[in-house]
């Protein structure tokens, strides 16, 4: 039986599913890959703007944390570039790579939900440890959301659009978010009633 680990680049997967016109049903995503083997771990990586009173992604993070995902976050760093433009830095590549390398001896199949070409070297390193690597993204957008070198390096490329019937949800069916109340545990009894804020694919963000 396959020993599977999921590594989800949150901002990249959100941008990819949004470009295809559907939301990710994270409960169904766990069920789908749990049916394919023994699901060792499911990681979800995202950066958070901590100085905001309320982050639109917080209910998702809380729900994932209580429903089978290992959530890895870090604060977003804001800075001003040489032209005086405000930039945001929130790359999670290192955190994902470290976890993947540490878990590699205990799995047979890594599933990476990202099209970020920076992960090509990681995929190659994981493969050298005898682990099969699948990369989930899309080539149905213009331009494609997956870097060509990452797609070529993977043992298997999985088109996200082909998973829509299994792990997708129509944005039109998204529940309306209820007003927050003290002590309210958003999403613990079901899927969170919101979606992650728009974000460009990780490979397009300015990380310098």
N, C-alpha and C positions, 0 to 999 in steps of 0.2 A: 504493500500500500504506500502510495506517495505520502511523504511528509512535507506539507506545504506551508509556506509563510508568505503573507501578503505585505507589500511595502507600498503605501499609498502616499504619493506627493499630492497633498490636499489641494493646493492652489492650482496645480497643473491638471488634476483630474476634474476639478470644477470647471476650469476654462474649456477643457475638451468636451465634457458632456454638454455644457452650455452651447458650444458651437454646433453640436449635433441636435440640439433642441429638446433635451430631456434631463431630468434630475436623476441622481444616483439614489437608489433605495438601499441604504447600507445594511439593513436587516437581511434583505434578499441577497446581497453580495456575500455576506457570511454564509448563508445557507447554500448558495451555489457552489462556492469553493469547498465548503465542508462536505458536500456530497461527492467531491472528486478525490478525496483522500482524507488523511488525518491533518486537520488544520492546527499547526503548532502555534502560530501567532499571527495576528493581523495588526500591523502598525499603521498609524495615521499621523502624518507630519504636517504641521502648519505653524506659521509665525503669527503672533498676536500683537496688536497695538495696545499696550498695557495702560497708557495714560488716558484712554477713553473711559468715560463712566460706564458705557455699555457697549460691548462688541457684538455685532450681529452674528458672529461665528460661535459665540460662547455656548448657546443652547446645543448646537451640534457637537461641540467638544464634550459637553457634559453627558449628552446621550451616548456618544461613542464610548466614553470612559466607563459607563455603567452597563454597556451591552456588548462586551466581548472584544473591544479594541484596546490596544496599547497606544495611548495618545502621547505624542511627543511634541512639545511646543517650545518656543523661545520668543523673547520680545523682538518686535520689529525695530530696527534702528533707522532713524531719520537723519538726513544730512543734506547739506547744500553743496552742489557741485561748483566747478570753476566758473560756470556761466550764471551762477546765482539761482539755479533751479532747484527746487526741493525734491529730493529723491528718497526712496524707501528701500532699505535693504533687509530682506527676510528670507535668505536662502537656507534651506534645511538639508542641503546635499551631504554635508559632513556627518550630521547626526544619522541620516539614513544609511550612509555607507558603513559607519562604525557598527551599527546594529546588524546590518546584513553580514558583515565579515564575522562578527561574533557568533551569529546563529548558524552560519553555513555548515559547520560540522554536524548539526543536528537535523538538517532538512535534506530533501532530495529535489525539491522544486521551489524556486523563488518566483513569485509573480510580482512584477514591478508595474505599478500604475503611474506612468509618467512618460512623456515624450522628450524629456530633457536630455540633450546630447551629452551633457556633462557626466551622465551615468554610464557611458560606454565602457570606460576603464573599470568601473566597479563590476559591471556585468561580466567582463572578461576575467576579472580576478575570481569572481564567484564560480565561474565555469571551470577554472583551473582546479578548484576544490572538488570537482565532480558533481556539482549541482546544476540541474537544468534550469534555464532562465526563460520565462515568458515575459514579454513586455506588452502592456495593454495601452493603446492610444488609438489614434485615427489617421488615416490617409485620405479620408473623404472630404476634408475641408481644403480650402485654397487660401494660403498654403497648408500643407499637411501639418498636423500638430506634433508629429514625431520627427525627430532628427533622423536623417537617412542612415548615419553611421550607427546609431543606437539600434535601429531596426535590423540592419544587417548583422550586428553582433549577437542579437538575441537568438536563442535556439528556436523560439516560436514568437511570431508577432500575432497578437490578438486584436482584431478590429473592434473597438468599443461599440460601434454601431450594431455589430452582430450580437452583442450581449444585451442590447436594450430590452428585449422581450423578457429577459431573466432578471436583470438588476436595475432596470430603468423605471422611472415614474414620470408621467406627463406633468409638466409644470402647471398646467391648468387645473390639475387635481390637488395641487399643494394646499394644505389647510391654511386658513388665515391664522396668523400668530395672535394668541390671546395676550391681553395686557399682563405685564409681569406683576406678581404680587409677592409680598414678603414670604420667604420660606418655600416658594414654589419650585418644584423640581422639574424643570422643563424636560420633556421628552422621555422621562424614565419609564412611562407606561406605554410608549409607542414611538413612532418616528417623530423627530423634532419638526415643529411647524414653521420652518423657515428654510432659507437656502443661504449658502456661503456667499459673501459679497463678491462682486465681479473682480476678476484678477486676470492679468495676462499670463500666458504660459510661463513656467519657471525659466525656460531658456531665453525668454525675451526680456526678463527683468534686468535692470542695471544693478549688478552686484559688485561693481568696482568700488 
